[in-house]
């Protein structure tokens, strides 16, 4: 499967696929309020040595962007319909 090609263990790949069948639609409500500008979040980034990772401070908005991007890619790999909506219009 595409998940195992991405490095996911077989058991986890199977569990994620089963979950996608049980929950055929995912809906995310993403907080886009002013408080998301606070710098109390964290992100994981690659260092100049791509085999090492570093945790850096970030805004909550930067943190949630990374999270949403990850889950959008996961949804694509699983062919799992997912709706992302902002809390505030």
Biopython code that builds the backbone (N, CA, C, O; Angstrom):
import numpy as np
from Bio.PDB.StructureBuilder import StructureBuilder

atoms = [
    (1, "UNK", "N", (0.837, -1.184, 0.000)),
    (1, "UNK", "CA", (0.000, 0.000, 0.000)),
    (1, "UNK", "C", (0.881, 1.246, 0.000)),
    (1, "UNK", "O", (2.083, 1.181, 0.258)),
    (2, "UNK", "N", (0.250, 2.382, -0.297)),
    (2, "UNK", "CA", (0.996, 3.642, -0.296)),
    (2, "UNK", "C", (1.536, 3.976, 1.086)),
    (2, "UNK", "O", (2.592, 4.595, 1.216)),
    (3, "UNK", "N", (0.807, 3.562, 2.117)),
    (3, "UNK", "CA", (1.274, 3.849, 3.473)),
    (3, "UNK", "C", (2.560, 3.092, 3.788)),
    (3, "UNK", "O", (3.489, 3.662, 4.360)),
    (4, "UNK", "N", (2.622, 1.823, 3.423)),
    (4, "UNK", "CA", (3.842, 1.059, 3.686)),
    (4, "UNK", "C", (4.997, 1.595, 2.836)),
    (4, "UNK", "O", (6.150, 1.562, 3.264)),
    (5, "UNK", "N", (4.692, 2.081, 1.648)),
    (5, "UNK", "CA", (5.736, 2.701, 0.822)),
    (5, "UNK", "C", (6.269, 3.976, 1.468)),
    (5, "UNK", "O", (7.413, 4.366, 1.236)),
    (6, "UNK", "N", (5.431, 4.624, 2.282)),
    (6, "UNK", "CA", (5.841, 5.831, 3.001)),
    (6, "UNK", "C", (6.572, 5.505, 4.303)),
    (6, "UNK", "O", (7.022, 6.411, 5.005)),
    (7, "UNK", "N", (6.692, 4.208, 4.629)),
    (7, "UNK", "CA", (7.437, 3.806, 5.819)),
    (7, "UNK", "C", (6.586, 3.415, 7.007)),
    (7, "UNK", "O", (7.121, 3.117, 8.074)),
    (8, "UNK", "N", (5.263, 3.409, 6.846)),
    (8, "UNK", "CA", (4.395, 2.993, 7.946)),
    (8, "UNK", "C", (4.460, 1.478, 8.105)),
    (8, "UNK", "O", (4.454, 0.764, 7.102)),
    (9, "UNK", "N", (4.522, 0.967, 9.329)),
    (9, "UNK", "CA", (4.497, -0.479, 9.542)),
    (9, "UNK", "C", (3.181, -1.060, 9.016)),
    (9, "UNK", "O", (2.156, -0.379, 8.978)),
    (10, "UNK", "N", (3.232, -2.323, 8.616)),
    (10, "UNK", "CA", (2.069, -2.980, 8.022)),
    (10, "UNK", "C", (0.847, -2.933, 8.945)),
    (10, "UNK", "O", (-0.257, -2.637, 8.488)),
    (11, "UNK", "N", (1.032, -3.217, 10.218)),
    (11, "UNK", "CA", (-0.084, -3.225, 11.163)),
    (11, "UNK", "C", (-0.737, -1.850, 11.294)),
    (11, "UNK", "O", (-1.963, -1.741, 11.336)),
    (12, "UNK", "N", (0.083, -0.805, 11.358)),
    (12, "UNK", "CA", (-0.449, 0.551, 11.458)),
    (12, "UNK", "C", (-1.172, 0.928, 10.164)),
    (12, "UNK", "O", (-2.225, 1.565, 10.205)),
    (13, "UNK", "N", (-0.617, 0.542, 9.031)),
    (13, "UNK", "CA", (-1.263, 0.802, 7.740)),
    (13, "UNK", "C", (-2.639, 0.162, 7.687)),
    (13, "UNK", "O", (-3.605, 0.783, 7.244)),
    (14, "UNK", "N", (-2.723, -1.080, 8.140)),
    (14, "UNK", "CA", (-4.008, -1.780, 8.139)),
    (14, "UNK", "C", (-5.000, -1.100, 9.085)),
    (14, "UNK", "O", (-6.174, -0.948, 8.748)),
    (15, "UNK", "N", (-4.533, -0.694, 10.259)),
    (15, "UNK", "CA", (-5.417, -0.033, 11.231)),
    (15, "UNK", "C", (-5.929, 1.296, 10.685)),
    (15, "UNK", "O", (-7.099, 1.629, 10.873)),
    (16, "UNK", "N", (-5.078, 2.051, 10.019)),
    (16, "UNK", "CA", (-5.501, 3.325, 9.440)),
    (16, "UNK", "C", (-6.528, 3.114, 8.333)),
    (16, "UNK", "O", (-7.489, 3.875, 8.220)),
    (17, "UNK", "N", (-6.327, 2.087, 7.521)),
    (17, "UNK", "CA", (-7.293, 1.783, 6.451)),
    (17, "UNK", "C", (-8.642, 1.365, 7.041)),
    (17, "UNK", "O", (-9.691, 1.796, 6.562)),
    (18, "UNK", "N", (-8.614, 0.532, 8.072)),
    (18, "UNK", "CA", (-9.860, 0.113, 8.729)),
    (18, "UNK", "C", (-10.578, 1.321, 9.324)),
    (18, "UNK", "O", (-11.800, 1.434, 9.224)),
    (19, "UNK", "N", (-9.824, 2.213, 9.938)),
    (19, "UNK", "CA", (-10.400, 3.415, 10.522)),
    (19, "UNK", "C", (-11.070, 4.268, 9.444)),
    (19, "UNK", "O", (-12.136, 4.836, 9.680)),
    (20, "UNK", "N", (-10.463, 4.360, 8.280)),
    (20, "UNK", "CA", (-11.040, 5.134, 7.184)),
    (20, "UNK", "C", (-12.358, 4.527, 6.715)),
    (20, "UNK", "O", (-13.249, 5.250, 6.269)),
    (21, "UNK", "N", (-12.489, 3.218, 6.812)),
    (21, "UNK", "CA", (-13.739, 2.560, 6.432)),
    (21, "UNK", "C", (-14.829, 2.791, 7.484)),
    (21, "UNK", "O", (-15.992, 3.000, 7.140)),
    (22, "UNK", "N", (-14.454, 2.752, 8.743)),
    (22, "UNK", "CA", (-15.414, 2.933, 9.828)),
    (22, "UNK", "C", (-15.898, 4.383, 9.879)),
    (22, "UNK", "O", (-17.066, 4.644, 10.166)),
    (23, "UNK", "N", (-15.002, 5.311, 9.602)),
    (23, "UNK", "CA", (-15.328, 6.741, 9.601)),
    (23, "UNK", "C", (-15.122, 7.269, 8.182)),
    (23, "UNK", "O", (-14.047, 7.776, 7.863)),
    (24, "UNK", "N", (-16.147, 7.154, 7.325)),
    (24, "UNK", "CA", (-15.970, 7.487, 5.901)),
    (24, "UNK", "C", (-15.760, 8.977, 5.620)),
    (24, "UNK", "O", (-15.376, 9.334, 4.506)),
    (25, "UNK", "N", (-15.998, 9.849, 6.591)),
    (25, "UNK", "CA", (-15.782, 11.277, 6.395)),
    (25, "UNK", "C", (-15.171, 11.867, 7.653)),
    (25, "UNK", "O", (-15.631, 11.597, 8.762)),
    (26, "UNK", "N", (-14.152, 12.659, 7.480)),
    (26, "UNK", "CA", (-13.525, 13.353, 8.587)),
    (26, "UNK", "C", (-13.785, 14.840, 8.436)),
    (26, "UNK", "O", (-13.694, 15.373, 7.330)),
    (27, "UNK", "N", (-14.107, 15.517, 9.530)),
    (27, "UNK", "CA", (-14.342, 16.955, 9.517)),
    (27, "UNK", "C", (-13.453, 17.595, 10.576)),
    (27, "UNK", "O", (-13.500, 17.227, 11.749)),
    (28, "UNK", "N", (-12.651, 18.546, 10.148)),
    (28, "UNK", "CA", (-11.766, 19.291, 11.044)),
    (28, "UNK", "C", (-12.289, 20.711, 11.160)),
    (28, "UNK", "O", (-12.587, 21.351, 10.152)),
    (29, "UNK", "N", (-12.401, 21.208, 12.388)),
    (29, "UNK", "CA", (-12.707, 22.610, 12.642)),
    (29, "UNK", "C", (-11.407, 23.238, 13.142)),
    (29, "UNK", "O", (-10.897, 22.868, 14.200)),
    (30, "UNK", "N", (-10.884, 24.179, 12.382)),
    (30, "UNK", "CA", (-9.567, 24.745, 12.666)),
    (30, "UNK", "C", (-9.714, 26.140, 13.256)),
    (30, "UNK", "O", (-10.335, 27.019, 12.658)),
    (31, "UNK", "N", (-9.143, 26.329, 14.423)),
    (31, "UNK", "CA", (-9.212, 27.620, 15.115)),
    (31, "UNK", "C", (-8.355, 28.643, 14.375)),
    (31, "UNK", "O", (-7.143, 28.471, 14.248)),
    (32, "UNK", "N", (-8.984, 29.694, 13.893)),
    (32, "UNK", "CA", (-8.246, 30.775, 13.242)),
    (32, "UNK", "C", (-8.467, 32.099, 13.971)),
    (32, "UNK", "O", (-8.431, 33.169, 13.364)),
    (33, "UNK", "N", (-8.697, 32.009, 15.272)),
    (33, "UNK", "CA", (-8.910, 33.209, 16.085)),
    (33, "UNK", "C", (-7.582, 33.927, 16.328)),
    (33, "UNK", "O", (-6.510, 33.398, 16.036)),
    (34, "UNK", "N", (-7.676, 35.130, 16.863)),
    (34, "UNK", "CA", (-6.487, 35.931, 17.134)),
    (34, "UNK", "C", (-5.506, 35.272, 18.083)),
    (34, "UNK", "O", (-4.305, 35.538, 18.022)),
    (35, "UNK", "N", (-6.012, 34.406, 18.971)),
    (35, "UNK", "CA", (-5.118, 33.753, 19.932)),
    (35, "UNK", "C", (-4.123, 32.816, 19.247)),
    (35, "UNK", "O", (-3.135, 32.410, 19.859)),
    (36, "UNK", "N", (-4.370, 32.476, 18.004)),
    (36, "UNK", "CA", (-3.467, 31.581, 17.274)),
    (36, "UNK", "C", (-2.146, 32.267, 16.938)),
    (36, "UNK", "O", (-1.212, 31.617, 16.468)),
    (37, "UNK", "N", (-2.061, 33.593, 17.181)),
    (37, "UNK", "CA", (-0.808, 34.323, 16.955)),
    (37, "UNK", "C", (0.148, 34.231, 18.139)),
    (37, "UNK", "O", (1.285, 34.693, 18.043)),
    (38, "UNK", "N", (-0.289, 33.645, 19.251)),
    (38, "UNK", "CA", (0.579, 33.498, 20.424)),
    (38, "UNK", "C", (1.728, 32.541, 20.096)),
    (38, "UNK", "O", (1.530, 31.517, 19.443)),
    (39, "UNK", "N", (2.898, 32.884, 20.547)),
    (39, "UNK", "CA", (4.082, 32.049, 20.310)),
    (39, "UNK", "C", (4.257, 31.115, 21.496)),
    (39, "UNK", "O", (5.156, 31.288, 22.319)),
    (40, "UNK", "N", (3.373, 30.117, 21.567)),
    (40, "UNK", "CA", (3.505, 29.101, 22.612)),
    (40, "UNK", "C", (3.324, 27.706, 22.023)),
    (40, "UNK", "O", (3.038, 26.749, 22.742)),
    (41, "UNK", "N", (3.494, 27.605, 20.710)),
    (41, "UNK", "CA", (3.417, 26.314, 20.034)),
    (41, "UNK", "C", (4.805, 25.770, 19.760)),
    (41, "UNK", "O", (5.810, 26.413, 20.061)),
    (42, "UNK", "N", (4.846, 24.585, 19.188)),
    (42, "UNK", "CA", (6.113, 23.946, 18.821)),
    (42, "UNK", "C", (5.966, 23.278, 17.461)),
    (42, "UNK", "O", (4.892, 22.797, 17.101)),
    (43, "UNK", "N", (7.059, 23.259, 16.719)),
    (43, "UNK", "CA", (7.105, 22.529, 15.452)),
    (43, "UNK", "C", (8.381, 21.711, 15.429)),
    (43, "UNK", "O", (9.366, 22.049, 16.086)),
    (44, "UNK", "N", (8.350, 20.644, 14.675)),
    (44, "UNK", "CA", (9.529, 19.802, 14.495)),
    (44, "UNK", "C", (10.074, 20.096, 13.110)),
    (44, "UNK", "O", (9.352, 19.989, 12.119)),
    (45, "UNK", "N", (11.333, 20.463, 13.036)),
    (45, "UNK", "CA", (11.952, 20.775, 11.749)),
    (45, "UNK", "C", (13.214, 19.937, 11.563)),
    (45, "UNK", "O", (13.821, 19.474, 12.529)),
    (46, "UNK", "N", (13.596, 19.754, 10.286)),
    (46, "UNK", "CA", (14.865, 19.090, 9.985)),
    (46, "UNK", "C", (15.987, 20.101, 10.167)),
    (46, "UNK", "O", (15.821, 21.285, 9.877)),
    (47, "UNK", "N", (17.116, 19.631, 10.645)),
    (47, "UNK", "CA", (18.293, 20.487, 10.762)),
    (47, "UNK", "C", (19.067, 20.410, 9.455)),
    (47, "UNK", "O", (18.629, 19.750, 8.513)),
    (48, "UNK", "N", (20.204, 21.073, 9.390)),
    (48, "UNK", "CA", (21.025, 21.002, 8.180)),
    (48, "UNK", "C", (21.466, 19.562, 7.918)),
    (48, "UNK", "O", (21.718, 19.179, 6.775)),
    (49, "UNK", "N", (21.557, 18.774, 8.983)),
    (49, "UNK", "CA", (21.789, 17.339, 8.853)),
    (49, "UNK", "C", (20.404, 16.691, 8.811)),
    (49, "UNK", "O", (19.766, 16.535, 9.852)),
    (50, "UNK", "N", (19.935, 16.313, 7.625)),
    (50, "UNK", "CA", (18.538, 15.895, 7.443)),
    (50, "UNK", "C", (18.139, 14.668, 8.266)),
    (50, "UNK", "O", (16.957, 14.333, 8.341)),
    (51, "UNK", "N", (19.112, 14.000, 8.881)),
    (51, "UNK", "CA", (18.764, 12.840, 9.711)),
    (51, "UNK", "C", (18.441, 13.254, 11.145)),
    (51, "UNK", "O", (18.081, 12.416, 11.972)),
    (52, "UNK", "N", (18.572, 14.552, 11.438)),
    (52, "UNK", "CA", (18.293, 15.031, 12.788)),
    (52, "UNK", "C", (17.120, 16.008, 12.759)),
    (52, "UNK", "O", (16.931, 16.753, 11.797)),
    (53, "UNK", "N", (16.350, 15.984, 13.825)),
    (53, "UNK", "CA", (15.202, 16.869, 13.958)),
    (53, "UNK", "C", (15.404, 17.793, 15.146)),
    (53, "UNK", "O", (16.160, 17.491, 16.069)),
    (54, "UNK", "N", (14.714, 18.922, 15.105)),
    (54, "UNK", "CA", (14.817, 19.890, 16.193)),
    (54, "UNK", "C", (13.421, 20.438, 16.482)),
    (54, "UNK", "O", (12.638, 20.672, 15.561)),
    (55, "UNK", "N", (13.117, 20.639, 17.746)),
    (55, "UNK", "CA", (11.855, 21.258, 18.135)),
    (55, "UNK", "C", (12.099, 22.752, 18.278)),
    (55, "UNK", "O", (13.007, 23.175, 18.994)),
    (56, "UNK", "N", (11.280, 23.554, 17.590)),
    (56, "UNK", "CA", (11.423, 25.012, 17.646)),
    (56, "UNK", "C", (10.106, 25.637, 18.096)),
    (56, "UNK", "O", (9.028, 25.083, 17.883)),
    (57, "UNK", "N", (10.222, 26.802, 18.722)),
    (57, "UNK", "CA", (9.033, 27.543, 19.109)),
    (57, "UNK", "C", (8.326, 28.063, 17.868)),
    (57, "UNK", "O", (8.964, 28.347, 16.853)),
    (58, "UNK", "N", (7.011, 28.186, 17.952)),
    (58, "UNK", "CA", (6.235, 28.709, 16.833)),
    (58, "UNK", "C", (4.930, 29.284, 17.359)),
    (58, "UNK", "O", (4.583, 29.122, 18.528)),
    (59, "UNK", "N", (4.224, 29.954, 16.473)),
    (59, "UNK", "CA", (2.890, 30.393, 16.842)),
    (59, "UNK", "C", (1.963, 29.182, 16.814)),
    (59, "UNK", "O", (2.271, 28.155, 16.209)),
    (60, "UNK", "N", (0.843, 29.328, 17.469)),
    (60, "UNK", "CA", (-0.149, 28.256, 17.418)),
    (60, "UNK", "C", (-0.594, 28.036, 15.973)),
    (60, "UNK", "O", (-0.855, 26.906, 15.560)),
    (61, "UNK", "N", (-0.680, 29.136, 15.202)),
    (61, "UNK", "CA", (-1.120, 29.038, 13.807)),
    (61, "UNK", "C", (-0.128, 28.216, 12.980)),
    (61, "UNK", "O", (-0.540, 27.370, 12.186)),
    (62, "UNK", "N", (1.172, 28.456, 13.157)),
    (62, "UNK", "CA", (2.187, 27.676, 12.440)),
    (62, "UNK", "C", (2.098, 26.205, 12.829)),
    (62, "UNK", "O", (2.242, 25.317, 11.989)),
    (63, "UNK", "N", (1.859, 25.964, 14.107)),
    (63, "UNK", "CA", (1.749, 24.597, 14.608)),
    (63, "UNK", "C", (0.551, 23.885, 13.972)),
    (63, "UNK", "O", (0.672, 22.743, 13.529)),
    (64, "UNK", "N", (-0.597, 24.552, 13.926)),
    (64, "UNK", "CA", (-1.790, 23.906, 13.377)),
    (64, "UNK", "C", (-1.674, 23.750, 11.863)),
    (64, "UNK", "O", (-2.212, 22.794, 11.305)),
    (65, "UNK", "N", (-0.985, 24.667, 11.188)),
    (65, "UNK", "CA", (-0.773, 24.521, 9.747)),
    (65, "UNK", "C", (-0.014, 23.233, 9.436)),
    (65, "UNK", "O", (-0.370, 22.493, 8.518)),
    (66, "UNK", "N", (1.026, 22.981, 10.208)),
    (66, "UNK", "CA", (1.810, 21.767, 10.011)),
    (66, "UNK", "C", (0.953, 20.525, 10.264)),
    (66, "UNK", "O", (1.028, 19.546, 9.521)),
    (67, "UNK", "N", (0.150, 20.575, 11.303)),
    (67, "UNK", "CA", (-0.725, 19.458, 11.651)),
    (67, "UNK", "C", (-1.750, 19.207, 10.539)),
    (67, "UNK", "O", (-1.954, 18.064, 10.129)),
    (68, "UNK", "N", (-2.386, 20.262, 10.058)),
    (68, "UNK", "CA", (-3.398, 20.125, 9.002)),
    (68, "UNK", "C", (-2.758, 19.602, 7.716)),
    (68, "UNK", "O", (-3.327, 18.736, 7.051)),
    (69, "UNK", "N", (-1.590, 20.116, 7.362)),
    (69, "UNK", "CA", (-0.902, 19.622, 6.150)),
    (69, "UNK", "C", (-0.613, 18.132, 6.255)),
    (69, "UNK", "O", (-0.800, 17.389, 5.292)),
    (70, "UNK", "N", (-0.161, 17.701, 7.417)),
    (70, "UNK", "CA", (0.123, 16.281, 7.624)),
    (70, "UNK", "C", (-1.138, 15.443, 7.425)),
    (70, "UNK", "O", (-1.118, 14.430, 6.726)),
    (71, "UNK", "N", (-2.228, 15.873, 8.044)),
    (71, "UNK", "CA", (-3.459, 15.088, 7.965)),
    (71, "UNK", "C", (-4.104, 15.162, 6.583)),
    (71, "UNK", "O", (-4.788, 14.222, 6.176)),
    (72, "UNK", "N", (-3.903, 16.250, 5.860)),
    (72, "UNK", "CA", (-4.383, 16.327, 4.478)),
    (72, "UNK", "C", (-3.635, 15.312, 3.616)),
    (72, "UNK", "O", (-4.237, 14.637, 2.781)),
    (73, "UNK", "N", (-2.336, 15.208, 3.819)),
    (73, "UNK", "CA", (-1.545, 14.218, 3.074)),
    (73, "UNK", "C", (-1.961, 12.802, 3.455)),
    (73, "UNK", "O", (-2.070, 11.930, 2.593)),
    (74, "UNK", "N", (-2.194, 12.572, 4.739)),
    (74, "UNK", "CA", (-2.633, 11.251, 5.190)),
    (74, "UNK", "C", (-3.981, 10.902, 4.570)),
    (74, "UNK", "O", (-4.183, 9.773, 4.122)),
    (75, "UNK", "N", (-4.897, 11.854, 4.541)),
    (75, "UNK", "CA", (-6.213, 11.627, 3.941)),
    (75, "UNK", "C", (-6.074, 11.256, 2.467)),
    (75, "UNK", "O", (-6.798, 10.398, 1.962)),
    (76, "UNK", "N", (-5.157, 11.899, 1.800)),
    (76, "UNK", "CA", (-4.919, 11.595, 0.388)),
    (76, "UNK", "C", (-4.389, 10.176, 0.219)),
    (76, "UNK", "O", (-4.845, 9.443, -0.659)),
    (77, "UNK", "N", (-3.433, 9.787, 1.049)),
    (77, "UNK", "CA", (-2.887, 8.435, 0.969)),
    (77, "UNK", "C", (-3.953, 7.373, 1.233)),
    (77, "UNK", "O", (-3.914, 6.286, 0.658)),
    (78, "UNK", "N", (-4.910, 7.703, 2.113)),
    (78, "UNK", "CA", (-5.964, 6.755, 2.475)),
    (78, "UNK", "C", (-7.188, 6.859, 1.567)),
    (78, "UNK", "O", (-8.127, 6.073, 1.692)),
    (79, "UNK", "N", (-7.174, 7.841, 0.646)),
    (79, "UNK", "CA", (-8.372, 8.128, -0.156)),
    (79, "UNK", "C", (-9.570, 8.329, 0.768)),
    (79, "UNK", "O", (-10.665, 7.832, 0.503)),
    (80, "UNK", "N", (-9.346, 9.060, 1.850)),
    (80, "UNK", "CA", (-10.354, 9.269, 2.881)),
    (80, "UNK", "C", (-10.849, 10.715, 2.806)),
    (80, "UNK", "O", (-10.101, 11.638, 3.128)),
    (81, "UNK", "N", (-12.086, 10.920, 2.391)),
    (81, "UNK", "CA", (-12.607, 12.286, 2.302)),
    (81, "UNK", "C", (-12.491, 13.023, 3.636)),
    (81, "UNK", "O", (-12.864, 12.502, 4.687)),
    (82, "UNK", "N", (-11.966, 14.245, 3.566)),
    (82, "UNK", "CA", (-11.758, 15.049, 4.758)),
    (82, "UNK", "C", (-12.120, 16.491, 4.440)),
    (82, "UNK", "O", (-11.728, 17.031, 3.405)),
    (83, "UNK", "N", (-12.868, 17.099, 5.337)),
    (83, "UNK", "CA", (-13.263, 18.500, 5.180)),
    (83, "UNK", "C", (-12.535, 19.314, 6.235)),
    (83, "UNK", "O", (-12.557, 18.975, 7.418)),
    (84, "UNK", "N", (-11.894, 20.381, 5.806)),
    (84, "UNK", "CA", (-11.231, 21.302, 6.725)),
    (84, "UNK", "C", (-11.997, 22.620, 6.677)),
    (84, "UNK", "O", (-12.181, 23.198, 5.606)),
    (85, "UNK", "N", (-12.440, 23.089, 7.836)),
    (85, "UNK", "CA", (-13.189, 24.347, 7.929)),
    (85, "UNK", "C", (-12.574, 25.219, 9.005)),
    (85, "UNK", "O", (-12.152, 24.736, 10.056)),
    (86, "UNK", "N", (-12.531, 26.526, 8.721)),
    (86, "UNK", "CA", (-12.042, 27.476, 9.709)),
    (86, "UNK", "C", (-13.154, 27.814, 10.690)),
    (86, "UNK", "O", (-14.320, 27.903, 10.306)),
    (87, "UNK", "N", (-12.800, 28.000, 11.946)),
    (87, "UNK", "CA", (-13.753, 28.324, 12.989)),
    (87, "UNK", "C", (-14.438, 29.659, 12.716)),
    (87, "UNK", "O", (-15.651, 29.788, 12.880)),
    (88, "UNK", "N", (-13.658, 30.643, 12.303)),
    (88, "UNK", "CA", (-14.181, 31.995, 12.043)),
    (88, "UNK", "C", (-14.179, 32.263, 10.542)),
    (88, "UNK", "O", (-13.206, 31.957, 9.853)),
    (89, "UNK", "N", (-15.284, 32.841, 10.033)),
    (89, "UNK", "CA", (-15.347, 33.120, 8.577)),
    (89, "UNK", "C", (-14.376, 34.186, 8.143)),
    (89, "UNK", "O", (-14.317, 34.523, 6.961)),
]
sb = StructureBuilder()
sb.init_structure("model")
sb.init_model(0)
sb.init_chain("A")
sb.init_seg("    ")
for serial, (resi, resn, name, xyz) in enumerate(atoms, 1):
    if name == "N":
        sb.init_residue(resn, " ", resi, " ")
    sb.init_atom(name, np.array(xyz, "f"), 0.0, 1.0, " ", f" {name:<3s}", serial, name[0])
structure = sb.get_structure()
